[in-house]
């Protein structure tokens, strides 16, 4: 009798300790709930971003990987279902940064704030392609992307390349105004069996069902375990010898049912899907091979060697000492230096104005020590100064703080009639000057 009483008393004490531990474990949950409410209220007041973080990318990556130029948008105002085409060119820098993986797998895309457009066509060097593509350092490419308006609004859109293991390299962008009614949008495609379906709604109910099914199953499984004391409370129960109460026979039976039932469900419905849709195209994982164009940059007619590059911090100016040899049959003059999304133009030169892109243009930001045209066959040493506050506002001056402190960019030459154009990709280590 005494032994039985002692056991009952011990069991009552253990039950009391369990109840106290459970009460303590619920207290932190209340604090977490309150914290979640505060964070939610704070998030409601945050405004949407107006850019894509391109300024946060290291300057040497923006300058010495994908060098964009001649990017144009066919229109900036369109309606839902209307198409807009973006075209342009880019040069893959020869002086590819050693810390950035080589562009053996890249993907050209358009950065948008959500699914406000859909991409209907995409071409590289005139060839349509669907997959990632390998780019060659030193290669020249042109591209074309056709987009279709989907959601009305005003959106900031960018071209960009996704580099495998490196991230995004943003190109020039623009603001697009999409009018009309979102309900009018159509995205119809024809399947392999000839059926026309609306991609906006096709399979939507099936997708909602399966997402809901797995979400409920997973939530139920979690709730089954978190309904009892957690972490410290469970540890304390182990310490006082209540490990048998942590996992009951019912828990074990439910675990066995889940272990067997989930794979059976997956395989069963997989075979049902295969039988219902026997003709399918799997997701593509190949790598397209598209050769560069005939050289457009560093084509050989104009040869440029960068002798020295200095960045004057107080003046926000980059000084480049260049040795230029004009191998063409006509006089040429420097008109533009483009780097990191900024175009520095020489005063008095009517270089092409890509007015529908948001590239920053310093219209009188380029100066030469000798502005006279370089004659055919002449070799001349030129000091070029690209000066503008854009070095600071675009965070390109951070180059002098990088471990890879080298500049890269495109130098544009024109003949006297502003007709034929010659482009050179230049690069050099940068020496900072603080006086």
VOGU-3710 file (C-alpha; in Angstrom, 3 decimals, decimal comma):
1> xxxxxxxxxx> 0,000/0,000/0,000  2,797/2,450/0,882  4,595/1,689/-2,408  1,392/2,283/-4,376  0,819/5,607/-2,597  4,365/6,716/-3,328  3,926/5,850/-7,025  0,638/7,793/-7,201  2,249/10,768/-5,478  5,238/10,651/-7,868
11> xxxxxxxxxx> 2,889/10,477/-10,848  0,880/13,468/-9,573  4,069/15,476/-9,082  5,233/14,604/-12,608  1,842/15,604/-14,062  2,034/18,911/-12,196  5,553/19,551/-13,535  4,365/18,705/-17,059  1,481/21,172/-16,802  3,827/23,877/-15,516
21> xxxxxxxxxx> 6,291/23,252/-18,333  3,487/23,403/-20,894  2,307/26,726/-19,484  5,849/28,118/-19,682  6,265/26,922/-23,274  3,085/28,751/-24,326  4,337/32,067/-22,958  7,095/32,535/-25,587  4,545/31,686/-28,279  2,431/34,617/-27,163
31> xxxxxxxxxx> 5,442/36,929/-27,434  6,244/35,574/-30,897  2,642/36,177/-31,964  2,827/39,784/-30,739  6,149/40,279/-32,560  4,621/38,909/-35,755  1,736/41,386/-35,539  4,151/44,317/-35,036  6,281/43,244/-38,043  3,176/42,859/-40,207
41> xxxxxxxxxx> 1,982/46,380/-39,361  5,451/47,747/-40,119  5,616/45,944/-43,489  2,302/47,464/-44,572  3,940/50,908/-44,568  6,917/49,956/-46,747  6,772/51,323/-50,284  7,769/49,243/-53,310  11,282/49,637/-54,663  11,812/51,699/-57,832
51> xxxxxxxxxx> 14,960/49,913/-59,019  16,502/46,478/-59,247  19,582/46,850/-57,063  21,967/47,381/-59,963  23,981/49,953/-58,004  24,774/47,367/-55,341  26,614/45,163/-57,808  30,377/45,614/-57,616  31,621/48,211/-60,148  34,161/45,866/-61,724
61> xxxxxxxxxx> 31,354/43,369/-62,483  29,214/46,047/-64,142  32,183/47,357/-66,133  33,993/44,197/-67,198  31,432/41,481/-67,903  28,500/42,334/-70,196  29,070/45,693/-71,920  25,685/46,824/-73,260  25,086/49,393/-75,993  22,436/50,490/-78,540
71> xxxxxxxxxx> 19,582/49,167/-76,350  16,203/50,426/-77,594  12,549/49,854/-76,708  10,028/49,974/-79,549  7,504/51,848/-77,394  6,988/52,964/-73,828  3,195/53,133/-73,812  1,070/50,138/-74,688  -2,138/48,377/-73,732  -2,823/44,930/-72,353
81> xxxxxxxxxx> -2,200/42,352/-75,158  -0,007/44,808/-77,093  3,584/43,854/-77,822  6,763/45,790/-77,105  10,156/44,839/-78,547  13,513/45,490/-76,925  16,611/45,250/-79,102  20,262/45,930/-78,464  23,846/44,768/-78,595  26,473/43,764/-76,077
91> xxxxxxxxxx> 30,146/42,932/-75,993  31,510/40,260/-73,672  34,608/41,835/-72,160  37,957/40,191/-72,883  39,222/41,270/-69,455  36,660/39,116/-67,642  37,118/39,431/-63,841  38,979/36,483/-62,387  36,608/36,345/-59,392  33,512/36,003/-61,602
101> xxxxxxxxxx> 32,801/32,548/-63,101  33,208/32,407/-66,870  29,981/32,903/-68,872  29,668/29,237/-69,774  25,965/29,241/-68,861  23,994/32,492/-69,089  20,372/33,478/-69,538  19,105/36,655/-71,183  15,917/37,922/-69,593  13,867/40,983/-68,691
111> xxxxxxxxxx> 13,628/42,090/-65,066  10,090/43,130/-64,128  8,277/43,806/-60,815  6,213/40,627/-61,051  4,399/39,043/-64,026  3,394/42,361/-65,606  4,488/41,148/-69,072  5,038/37,792/-70,704  7,925/36,975/-73,032  6,700/35,621/-76,374
121> xxxxxxxxxx> 9,891/35,624/-78,452  13,617/35,824/-77,832  16,509/35,940/-80,306  20,285/36,043/-79,999  22,228/36,908/-83,147  19,001/36,396/-85,102  18,464/32,851/-83,792  15,516/31,957/-81,554  16,530/30,176/-78,398  14,850/28,855/-75,270
131> xxxxxxxxxx> 17,617/27,715/-72,973  20,765/29,047/-71,390  23,611/29,910/-73,721  27,395/29,929/-73,478  29,008/33,305/-74,248  32,572/33,790/-75,446  34,715/36,512/-73,833  35,578/38,994/-76,561  32,457/38,054/-78,532  29,852/40,451/-79,953
141> xxxxxxxxxx> 26,137/39,720/-79,890  22,834/41,360/-80,666  19,500/40,428/-79,146  15,786/40,898/-79,553  13,074/40,147/-76,996  9,338/40,486/-77,673  7,075/41,117/-74,671  3,304/41,253/-74,293  1,476/43,531/-71,852  -0,349/41,645/-69,086
151> xxxxxxxxxx> -1,124/43,906/-66,101  -1,963/47,637/-66,331  0,339/50,035/-64,490  3,643/51,886/-64,661  6,689/49,635/-64,314  10,464/49,926/-64,288  11,846/47,304/-66,680  15,456/46,201/-67,258  17,313/43,910/-69,582  19,697/41,630/-67,720
161> xxxxxxxxxx> 21,891/38,574/-68,029  21,856/35,878/-65,389  25,367/34,461/-65,054  25,604/30,985/-63,566  27,123/31,113/-60,046  27,540/34,906/-60,330  24,076/36,491/-60,440  22,556/39,260/-62,530  24,270/41,869/-64,668  21,707/44,590/-65,364
171> xxxxxxxxxx> 21,487/46,371/-68,695  19,730/49,612/-69,631  16,067/49,850/-68,668  13,060/52,085/-69,076  9,620/52,906/-67,661  6,689/51,212/-69,391  3,102/52,422/-69,088  0,600/49,616/-69,678  -3,019/50,622/-70,080  -6,257/48,705/-70,552
181> xxxxxxxxxx> -8,014/46,084/-68,452  -6,219/43,088/-66,944  -9,321/40,941/-67,517  -8,873/41,342/-71,294  -5,473/39,649/-71,317  -5,242/36,529/-73,499  -2,472/33,969/-73,507  -3,704/31,172/-75,758  -1,441/28,380/-77,000  -2,040/25,258/-79,037
191> xxxxxxxxxx> -1,112/21,927/-77,461  0,409/18,906/-79,244  -3,044/17,366/-79,773  -4,351/20,526/-81,444  -6,334/21,829/-78,484  -6,172/25,577/-77,799  -5,888/26,442/-74,118  -5,658/29,644/-72,091  -2,389/29,510/-70,166  -3,760/31,950/-67,578
201> xxxxxxxxxx> -6,329/29,429/-66,310  -5,265/26,053/-67,712  -4,684/23,599/-64,871  -5,351/26,277/-62,251  -7,923/24,244/-60,332  -5,679/21,183/-60,338  -2,748/23,232/-59,079  -4,795/24,808/-56,300  -6,070/21,374/-55,230  -2,622/19,792/-54,946
211> xxxxxxxxxx> -1,024/22,785/-53,256  -3,878/22,832/-50,756  -3,748/19,058/-50,246  -0,030/18,954/-49,419  -0,236/22,132/-47,357  -3,051/20,698/-45,230  -1,308/17,350/-44,888  1,959/18,976/-43,851  0,218/21,401/-41,488  -1,707/18,567/-39,870
221> xxxxxxxxxx> 1,493/16,574/-39,370  3,215/19,578/-37,740  0,259/20,432/-35,533  0,052/16,843/-34,334  3,516/17,243/-32,811  3,550/20,901/-31,743  0,309/20,546/-29,779  2,401/19,220/-26,875  5,349/20,817/-25,002  8,379/21,543/-27,199
231> xxxxxxxxxx> 12,159/21,879/-26,885  13,023/22,777/-23,272  9,845/21,257/-21,935  10,529/17,985/-23,751  14,125/18,029/-22,528  12,937/18,472/-18,946  10,520/15,579/-19,376  13,393/13,405/-20,509  15,403/14,444/-17,463  12,667/13,396/-15,062
241> xxxxxxxxxx> 12,039/10,045/-16,741  8,885/10,767/-18,749  10,271/9,731/-22,135  7,513/7,161/-22,556  4,932/9,975/-22,586  6,625/11,835/-25,459  5,724/9,303/-28,158  2,538/7,290/-27,759  1,458/4,167/-29,677  -0,961/6,378/-31,638
251> xxxxxxxxxx> 1,947/8,611/-32,661  3,815/5,576/-33,976  0,795/4,337/-35,944  0,250/7,755/-37,534  3,965/7,928/-38,439  3,799/4,526/-40,115  0,691/5,583/-42,041  2,457/8,714/-43,283  5,604/6,774/-44,203  3,625/4,359/-46,365
261> xxxxxxxxxx> 0,764/6,573/-47,512  2,706/9,547/-48,915  4,882/7,526/-51,378  1,838/5,472/-52,425  -0,098/8,686/-53,131  2,788/10,228/-55,090  3,383/7,206/-57,305  -0,319/6,502/-57,747  -1,201/9,977/-58,939  1,995/10,113/-61,027
271> xxxxxxxxxx> 0,871/7,112/-63,063  -2,633/8,566/-63,364  -1,144/11,797/-64,765  1,056/9,922/-67,253  -1,967/7,991/-68,521  -4,089/11,134/-68,788  -1,389/13,192/-70,574  0,743/10,755/-72,604  2,146/13,472/-74,929  4,266/15,910/-72,946
281> xxxxxxxxxx> 7,460/17,894/-73,463  9,786/17,751/-70,450  11,483/20,809/-69,035  14,534/21,566/-71,159  17,984/21,508/-69,589  20,237/21,800/-72,638  22,775/24,550/-73,327  22,409/26,441/-76,607  25,543/27,097/-78,631  25,307/30,391/-80,540
291> xxxxxxxxxx> 28,519/31,725/-82,042  29,387/35,437/-81,775  28,885/37,808/-84,666  31,695/39,042/-86,847  33,672/41,410/-84,615  31,911/44,727/-84,060  34,051/45,792/-81,090  37,836/45,674/-81,410  37,369/44,925/-85,099  40,962/45,911/-85,909
301> xxxxxxxxxx> 40,492/49,148/-87,817  41,060/51,283/-84,727  43,520/49,986/-82,161  43,457/51,386/-78,590  45,947/50,651/-75,833  45,256/51,967/-72,322  48,519/53,213/-70,840  47,241/54,466/-67,489  43,973/55,037/-65,604  43,590/57,399/-62,628
311> xxxxxxxxxx> 40,486/58,210/-60,628  40,537/61,660/-58,999  38,286/61,305/-55,975  37,709/64,995/-55,192  36,921/65,841/-58,832  34,845/62,707/-59,543  36,836/62,242/-62,713  38,465/59,271/-64,434  41,564/60,111/-66,459  42,594/57,638/-69,139
321> xxxxxxxxxx> 45,866/57,891/-71,061  45,392/56,109/-74,374  47,526/55,261/-77,382  45,263/55,223/-80,429  46,144/54,054/-83,922  43,683/54,876/-86,684  43,932/52,048/-89,181  40,874/53,150/-91,135  40,917/55,199/-94,340  39,199/58,270/-92,858
331> xxxxxxxxxx> 39,693/60,716/-89,966  37,987/59,722/-86,718  37,215/61,393/-83,417  36,287/60,145/-79,944  32,608/60,759/-79,217  31,637/58,634/-76,226  32,908/56,503/-73,362  30,388/54,085/-71,823  30,948/52,124/-68,627  28,796/50,648/-65,868
341> xxxxxxxxxx> 25,542/52,000/-67,341  26,824/55,599/-67,694  27,507/57,306/-71,036  30,030/60,144/-71,098  29,589/62,232/-74,257  31,943/64,750/-75,821  30,508/68,220/-76,262  29,600/69,038/-79,850  29,444/65,426/-81,047  25,999/64,209/-82,088
351> xxxxxxxxxx> 26,266/60,638/-80,844  23,114/58,467/-81,033  20,681/59,388/-78,271  18,925/56,363/-76,760  16,256/58,596/-75,260  13,869/55,803/-74,289  16,304/54,093/-71,915  17,145/55,246/-68,422  20,906/55,025/-68,912  22,556/57,960/-67,209
361> xxxxxxxxxx> 24,055/60,337/-69,794  26,726/62,928/-68,970  26,253/65,045/-72,109  29,365/67,114/-71,615  31,218/64,702/-69,368  33,987/63,781/-71,821  37,018/65,988/-72,494  40,223/65,426/-74,515  43,596/67,118/-74,309  43,678/67,170/-78,117
371> xxxxxxxxxx> 40,187/67,192/-79,667  41,409/67,303/-83,274  40,364/64,321/-85,433  42,862/61,486/-85,666  43,859/61,204/-89,283  43,906/57,983/-91,304  47,027/55,998/-90,445  47,948/58,323/-87,565  49,044/57,075/-84,151  48,441/59,473/-81,261
381> xxxxxxxxxx> 48,624/59,488/-77,474  45,468/61,015/-76,016  44,471/61,944/-72,476  40,729/61,446/-71,930  38,855/62,738/-68,873  35,398/61,351/-68,017  34,088/63,689/-65,319  30,650/63,710/-63,709  28,910/63,234/-60,369  27,597/59,950/-61,793
391> xxxxxxxxxx> 30,805/58,260/-60,633  29,544/58,804/-57,094  25,766/58,641/-57,562  26,037/55,344/-59,455  28,565/54,034/-56,908  31,160/53,440/-59,593  33,762/55,231/-57,497  33,656/52,196/-55,200  35,989/50,636/-57,749  38,993/52,005/-55,857
401> xxxxxxxxxx> 37,892/50,058/-52,759  37,534/46,732/-54,572  40,108/43,973/-54,498  39,768/43,929/-58,299  40,315/47,628/-58,988  40,218/47,611/-62,775  38,043/49,661/-65,104  36,454/48,471/-68,318  34,244/50,152/-70,875  33,504/50,898/-74,501
411> xxxxxxxxxx> 35,113/53,775/-76,425  33,153/55,007/-79,460  34,776/56,705/-82,476  33,000/58,348/-85,400  34,221/59,656/-88,721  33,862/63,341/-89,528  30,374/62,864/-90,944  29,107/60,994/-87,855  28,391/58,070/-90,148  30,649/55,083/-89,662
421> xxxxxxxxxx> 31,319/54,029/-86,090  34,269/52,207/-84,551  34,119/50,667/-81,060  36,950/49,583/-78,785  36,713/47,794/-75,450  39,334/49,170/-73,071  40,559/48,095/-69,656  43,224/49,082/-67,136  44,106/48,996/-63,457  42,885/52,146/-61,669
431> xxxxx> 45,174/54,323/-59,549  43,248/56,467/-57,025  44,249/60,123/-56,615  43,094/61,956/-53,493  44,512/65,438/-54,148
//
